[in-house]
Amino acid sequence: MPAKDLGTEGWSKPWSGPNGGACVEVLKLGDGRVAVRQSTDPDGPALIYARHEIEGFIQGAKTGAADFLLVGPEPARADPSTPRGRRAA
């Protein structure tokens, strides 16, 4: 949905850092869902997540499930069925 349809009040930047102002903004909606938008495009799209989806994301991040995103690029895999980190023979 367009983020502008959700208004301008209440958006926060919980993960803001020294990145020149480009960050993710979130808005907790009245029904418990969470809207996510790009701070540099406040009128652009907003992704809407159910409470259980946000809970799963946060818990997964806390337990390290997304740590692979922080390391260098993974070698290319020729075969998508090949386990991660191993090249197809």
C-alpha positions in Angstrom: 0.0 0.0 0.0 1.2 3.6 -0.5 2.9 4.7 2.7 1.3 8.2 2.3 -2.1 6.5 2.9 -0.9 5.8 6.5 -0.1 9.4 7.3 3.0 11.1 8.5 2.7 10.7 12.3 4.1 7.9 14.4 6.8 6.6 12.1 10.0 5.7 13.9 13.6 4.7 12.8 14.6 2.0 15.3 17.6 0.9 13.2 18.8 4.3 12.2 22.6 4.8 12.2 25.4 6.6 10.4 24.1 5.8 7.0 23.3 9.3 5.7 19.6 9.2 6.7 18.7 6.2 4.5 17.0 3.7 6.8 13.9 1.6 7.4 11.0 3.3 9.2 8.3 1.4 11.0 4.8 2.2 12.1 2.7 0.1 14.5 -0.9 0.1 13.3 -3.9 0.0 15.6 -4.7 -3.6 14.9 -1.1 -4.8 15.8 0.2 -5.0 12.3 3.5 -3.2 11.4 4.1 -1.0 8.4 7.6 -0.8 7.0 8.8 1.9 4.5 12.1 3.3 3.2 12.9 6.6 4.9 14.2 8.2 1.6 10.8 7.5 -0.1 8.1 8.3 2.5 5.4 8.4 -0.1 6.5 5.2 -1.7 5.3 1.7 -0.8 4.8 0.4 2.7 5.0 -3.3 3.4 2.5 -4.4 6.0 3.3 -7.3 8.3 1.1 -9.2 10.7 2.3 -9.2 14.4 3.4 -12.8 14.2 5.5 -12.1 11.1 7.3 -9.3 12.9 7.7 -11.4 16.0 9.3 -14.2 13.9 11.6 -11.7 12.1 12.8 -10.1 15.4 13.3 -13.4 17.2 15.1 -14.9 14.2 17.4 -11.8 14.1 18.1 -12.2 17.8 19.1 -15.8 17.4 21.3 -15.2 14.4 19.1 -16.6 11.7 20.0 -13.7 9.4 23.7 -13.4 10.2 24.5 -14.8 6.8 23.4 -11.4 5.4 26.4 -9.8 7.2 29.2 -11.8 5.6 30.7 -11.5 2.2 29.1 -12.8 -0.9 28.4 -16.5 -1.1 29.9 -18.5 -4.0 27.6 -19.0 -6.9 25.7 -22.2 -7.0 25.1 -23.8 -10.4 22.4 -26.1 -9.0 19.7 -24.6 -6.7 19.3 -28.0 -5.0 22.9 -27.9 -3.9 23.3 -27.2 -0.1 24.3 -23.7 0.7 28.0 -23.1 0.8 28.9 -26.1 -1.4 29.4 -25.9 -5.1 27.8 -28.4 -7.4 30.3 -30.9 -8.8 
